[in-house]
């Protein structure tokens, strides 16, 4: 499979109507081929989660939530993978399409990607591996499997017909409340969350800025658990967040600095946007808040 890429770059500036302040800049880069993959394990079960995060904590939660469907794949020997279901779909479209079909689909917005964060638990054994694409570069960091000091509570809930008990803990700057079910005896959950006597079906941080809720279960599944065979930049967790932050506060400058390319940003009238390369202040915090040095 080819590893060459076709970059179709689209730029969007999202502004606050009231203040005129730029809240978020987006840079979309579409590829014309899917990287080769390595199979790590065959899965035995899979769970789909509705993942929501607040992209502007200065406004109302209802109006500023972004969402993606995430897939938790359970493999052998305690290995699992948590990744964007949308990205799996885009990969499938690209793999079975011609270059012309890919270009047309990209122009029509049919290849919009989801969350690039991918979490592997117990890969390698005893470790958690996070991979993510930032602009055109792939990053990877490993850490010891996180340990959670769960405190059981009396709250109960029903998620997809499963009776769930509640637990909470503090983890890297946020307090999480989760609901887990012992009817599915997997010490697993979305994102990095795990360590309870049943699958975590729902999780929310104390402010409601981040949440995960199971919306689908496939008890007999055979999709392979894979990882891209790409030249990862292997970094520490704090360095990954630092790079992600540098990109998101100024994606156009980051693109130019790392690729040598150039982006011209214009307004609706076609005039250059002179402050497009000025860094912005992100109106949200990352899911882990302890990364700053």
matplotlib code that plots the C-alpha trace (Angstrom):
import matplotlib.pyplot as plt

x = [0.0, 1.3, 2.4, 2.3, -0.2, -2.2, -2.9, -6.1, -6.0, -9.0, -9.0, -11.8, -11.8, -14.5, -15.2, -17.4, -20.1, -20.4, -16.8, -15.2, -12.6, -11.2, -12.1, -10.7, -8.8, -9.2, -6.8, -8.1, -5.7, -7.0, -4.8, -5.2, -4.0, -4.1, -0.8, 0.0, -1.0, 0.3, -2.2, -1.7, -4.6, -8.0, -10.8, -13.4, -15.8, -16.3, -18.2, -19.1, -19.1, -20.5, -17.6, -18.3, -16.0, -16.6, -14.7, -15.5, -15.9, -16.7, -20.1, -22.9, -22.2, -25.2, -24.0, -20.3, -20.1, -18.2, -18.8, -17.4, -18.3, -15.3, -14.7, -13.4, -12.0, -11.2, -8.4, -6.5, -4.1, -5.7, -5.0, -7.5, -7.8, -9.9, -10.1, -12.5, -15.1, -15.4, -11.7, -12.1, -15.0, -12.9, -10.0, -12.4, -13.7, -10.1, -8.9, -11.7, -11.8, -9.9, -7.9, -10.7, -13.3, -11.2, -10.7, -14.5, -15.4, -13.0, -14.4, -17.9, -16.9, -17.4, -13.9, -14.1, -12.1, -12.8, -10.7, -7.1, -6.4, -5.9, -5.4, -3.9, -4.1, -1.6, 0.5, 3.2, 2.5, 2.0, 2.0, -0.5, 0.3, -1.2, -0.8, -2.1, -1.6, -0.9, -0.9, 1.1, 3.2, 2.4, 3.3, 3.4, 4.1, 4.1, 3.4, 2.8, -0.8, -2.5, -3.7, -7.0, -8.0, -11.7, -14.2, -17.5, -20.7, -24.4, -25.6, -27.0, -28.0, -29.2, -27.2, -28.3, -30.4, -27.4, -27.6, -24.7, -23.0, -21.1, -17.6, -15.5, -11.8, -9.5, -7.1, -4.7, -6.6, -10.2, -12.7, -14.4, -17.8, -18.4, -21.0, -19.9, -21.7, -20.6, -22.8, -19.9, -17.0, -14.3, -12.0, -12.1, -13.5, -13.3, -10.2, -7.6, -10.3, -10.2, -9.7, -13.3, -14.9, -17.0, -17.0, -17.3, -20.4, -20.5, -18.0, -18.2, -15.9, -17.2, -17.8, -19.4, -16.6, -15.7, -18.0, -18.2, -21.4, -21.7, -24.3, -23.6, -22.2, -21.1, -20.5, -19.0, -16.6, -13.7, -12.3, -8.5, -6.9, -4.2, -1.7, -0.4, 3.1, 4.2, 7.4, 6.2, 7.8, 8.3, 7.9, 7.0, 3.4, 4.1, 6.0, 3.0, 0.7, 3.2, 3.3, -0.5, -0.9, 1.6, -0.3, -3.8, -2.9, -1.4, -2.0, -1.0, 2.4, 2.9, 2.1, 4.6, 7.3, 7.1, 6.4, 7.9, 4.5, 2.4, -1.2, -2.9, -5.9, -8.5, -11.8, -15.1, -14.2, -10.9, -8.7, -5.8, -6.5, -3.5, -3.8, -4.4, -0.9, -1.2, -1.4, -4.8, -5.8, -7.6, -11.1, -10.9, -8.5, -7.3, -8.7, -5.5, -4.8, -1.4, 0.7, 2.1, 5.6]
y = [0.0, 3.4, 5.8, 8.9, 11.6, 14.2, 17.2, 19.2, 22.0, 23.8, 26.6, 27.7, 30.4, 30.1, 33.5, 34.8, 36.9, 39.1, 39.9, 39.3, 37.2, 34.2, 31.2, 28.3, 27.7, 24.5, 23.1, 20.0, 17.9, 14.9, 12.0, 10.0, 6.7, 4.8, 3.9, 0.3, -1.3, -4.0, -6.4, -6.6, -8.9, -10.1, -8.6, -10.5, -7.7, -4.1, -1.2, 2.2, 5.3, 8.7, 11.0, 14.7, 17.5, 21.2, 23.4, 26.7, 26.6, 30.4, 29.7, 27.4, 23.6, 23.0, 25.2, 24.3, 20.5, 18.6, 14.9, 11.7, 8.0, 6.1, 2.4, 0.3, -3.0, -5.7, -8.1, -11.0, -10.8, -7.7, -5.6, -3.0, -0.1, 3.1, 5.1, 7.1, 5.0, 7.9, 7.5, 3.8, 4.6, 7.2, 4.8, 2.2, 4.7, 5.7, 2.1, 1.2, 4.5, 5.9, 9.1, 11.0, 9.6, 10.5, 14.1, 14.5, 13.0, 15.4, 18.4, 17.4, 17.1, 13.3, 12.7, 14.8, 13.0, 12.4, 12.4, 11.3, 10.3, 6.5, 4.7, 1.2, -0.4, -3.1, -2.4, -3.1, -5.3, -3.3, 0.0, 2.4, 3.8, 7.0, 7.7, 10.8, 12.7, 16.4, 18.3, 15.9, 14.3, 11.2, 11.2, 8.3, 8.2, 5.3, 5.4, 2.9, 1.8, 4.5, 3.5, 4.9, 5.3, 4.6, 5.6, 3.7, 5.7, 4.8, 6.2, 3.8, 4.1, 2.1, 2.3, 0.2, -1.9, -2.7, -2.0, 0.2, 1.3, 4.5, 5.3, 8.4, 9.5, 12.3, 11.9, 14.5, 17.6, 16.3, 14.5, 11.7, 10.1, 6.8, 4.1, 0.6, -2.7, -6.0, -7.7, -7.2, -8.4, -6.4, -4.1, -1.7, 1.5, 4.5, 6.5, 5.7, 4.8, 1.3, -0.7, -1.4, -4.9, -4.3, -2.3, 1.5, 2.4, 6.1, 8.7, 12.4, 15.0, 17.3, 20.2, 18.2, 19.3, 15.7, 12.7, 9.2, 7.0, 3.5, 3.5, 0.1, -3.3, -6.2, -9.2, -11.3, -9.4, -10.2, -6.8, -6.8, -4.5, -2.7, 0.1, 2.3, 1.5, 5.1, 6.9, 8.0, 10.8, 9.1, 11.7, 12.0, 12.7, 16.3, 16.9, 15.6, 18.1, 20.9, 20.1, 19.8, 23.1, 24.8, 23.5, 24.5, 28.0, 28.7, 25.8, 27.9, 28.8, 25.2, 23.9, 26.3, 25.6, 21.8, 21.4, 24.4, 25.0, 28.2, 29.0, 32.2, 33.0, 35.4, 36.8, 36.3, 39.1, 37.5, 39.9, 38.6, 38.1, 39.9, 38.6, 34.9, 34.0, 35.6, 33.0, 32.7, 31.6, 28.3, 28.6, 25.1, 22.9, 19.4, 16.3, 16.0, 19.3, 18.4, 18.6, 22.1, 22.3]
z = [0.0, -0.9, 1.8, -0.4, 0.5, -1.3, 0.8, 0.2, 2.7, 3.8, 6.4, 8.6, 11.2, 13.9, 15.5, 18.3, 16.7, 19.8, 20.4, 17.0, 18.9, 17.1, 19.2, 17.1, 13.9, 11.9, 9.3, 7.5, 5.5, 3.5, 2.4, -0.7, 0.8, 4.1, 5.8, 6.1, 9.4, 11.7, 13.3, 17.1, 18.0, 16.9, 18.9, 20.8, 21.7, 20.7, 22.2, 20.6, 22.8, 22.2, 23.0, 23.7, 24.6, 25.1, 22.6, 24.3, 28.0, 28.1, 26.6, 27.2, 27.1, 24.9, 22.1, 22.3, 22.4, 19.8, 19.4, 17.8, 18.0, 19.4, 19.2, 22.1, 20.8, 23.3, 22.3, 23.8, 26.7, 28.1, 25.0, 23.9, 21.4, 21.7, 18.4, 16.2, 14.4, 11.9, 11.0, 10.4, 8.0, 6.1, 5.8, 4.3, 1.8, 0.7, 0.4, -2.1, -4.1, -7.1, -6.8, -8.6, -6.3, -3.2, -4.5, -5.2, -1.8, -0.1, -1.9, -0.9, 2.8, 2.9, 4.2, 7.3, 9.9, 13.6, 16.7, 15.9, 19.5, 19.7, 23.1, 23.4, 26.8, 27.7, 24.6, 25.0, 28.0, 31.2, 29.2, 27.8, 24.3, 22.9, 19.2, 17.4, 14.2, 14.6, 11.3, 9.0, 11.8, 13.8, 17.5, 20.0, 23.8, 26.2, 29.9, 32.7, 32.9, 35.0, 38.4, 39.5, 43.2, 42.7, 45.4, 45.3, 45.6, 46.1, 42.7, 40.2, 36.5, 33.6, 30.4, 27.4, 29.7, 32.0, 35.7, 36.6, 39.8, 40.3, 41.3, 41.2, 41.3, 40.6, 37.7, 36.2, 37.1, 36.7, 38.9, 37.1, 37.9, 36.1, 35.9, 35.4, 35.1, 36.6, 34.0, 31.6, 33.7, 31.9, 33.9, 30.9, 29.8, 27.4, 26.9, 29.7, 32.3, 33.7, 36.9, 38.1, 38.4, 35.3, 32.0, 32.4, 30.4, 31.1, 32.4, 32.9, 34.4, 37.2, 34.8, 32.0, 29.6, 28.7, 28.6, 27.2, 27.0, 25.6, 22.8, 21.1, 21.9, 19.7, 21.8, 19.0, 16.8, 14.6, 13.5, 13.8, 16.3, 14.3, 14.5, 11.7, 10.4, 10.2, 11.4, 14.8, 16.7, 20.1, 22.8, 26.5, 27.4, 28.4, 25.1, 23.1, 24.8, 24.3, 20.5, 20.3, 22.0, 19.7, 16.7, 17.9, 19.0, 15.5, 13.0, 10.0, 11.4, 12.6, 9.1, 7.5, 10.1, 9.8, 6.1, 4.3, 2.7, 2.8, 3.5, 2.5, 4.7, 3.2, 4.3, 2.4, 0.0, -0.8, 1.1, 3.1, 6.8, 8.3, 11.9, 10.8, 12.0, 15.4, 18.2, 19.9, 23.4, 23.4, 25.0, 26.5, 28.5, 27.5, 29.0, 31.1, 32.8, 34.4, 31.3, 31.6, 32.8]

ax = plt.figure().add_subplot(projection="3d")
ax.plot(x, y, z, "-o")
ax.set_aspect("equal")
plt.show()
